[in-house]
Each structure stands twice: as C-alpha cells, then as structure tokens.
Amino acid sequence: MRALAIVSLASTLALMGSACTWVQMAPGAQAVRVLSGGPAPSGCEKRGEVVVAVKHNVAFYERNALRVREELETLARNEAPGLQADTIQPVAAPADGQQRFAAYRCGPGAAPAAQSAPSAAAQTYPVGG
C-alpha cells in the first residue's frame, strides 16, 4: 500500500513538472509589439488572427494564471512574423489555456495610438522573456 502511494505521488510530480512549459521567444518575435485589448489600431493592416494554447492545468493542479498568460503572448509573438505582422492584440481574454490574437502590420517605427498611455498612468512591463 505504501509503495503504491509513493509511485502515485512520483507520477503526479512528474506530470506537474512536465506541465511547466518554457516557451522560448523565436527569432524575429522580440520586435513584435503587443497592444492591450480595445479598438483595432488605426493605420495598420490586419494580417490575420492566431489562436495559441498552452497547458493550463494538470489533474488537480492549476498553473499560475500570469505564467499562462505570458506564455500565450510569447506564442502569439512567435507566430506574428510568419504572417508578416509586427504588432499583435488580444481579441479576448485567455480561457482554458487558449487565447486568440489579431495580427497587424503597422510598419517600422509606427506606434499605434492604442498603445500610447497618458503621462500620469502607470506603465506595465512583461515579466520575463
């Protein structure tokens, strides 16, 4: 009985360890801008949409929502150069480890209006990669 419990615990820990994905930024993806949700950026050409997914839970273990969101964004940025896009924008919030992004080509140096923030607003930066 004790051996069965140890084997069960070891297999659960192995599954939890394999559920932690480390999504790497692809070449060219670092230059892709990420806009917050909202209206489509003006002056940009829509290149398509991408749907990305990661494992958000394993059995009873829920992964950190911030880590899942970060990995989804990285995957979407990785897909953008294949669509000849330089900007992505989430279409909806993540759900069940999946998220849809719109991909745009805004041109070099273009800062879409949707990205600018008032001077008194706080600025946020992505965690990691």
Secondary structure, 3 states (H helix, E strand, C coil): CHHHHHHHHHHHHHHHHHHCCCCCCCCCHHHCEECCCCCCCCCCEEEEEEEEECCCEECCEECCHHHHHHHHHHHHHHHHHHHCCCEEEECCCCECCEEEEEEEECCCCCCCHHHCCCCCCCCCCCCCC
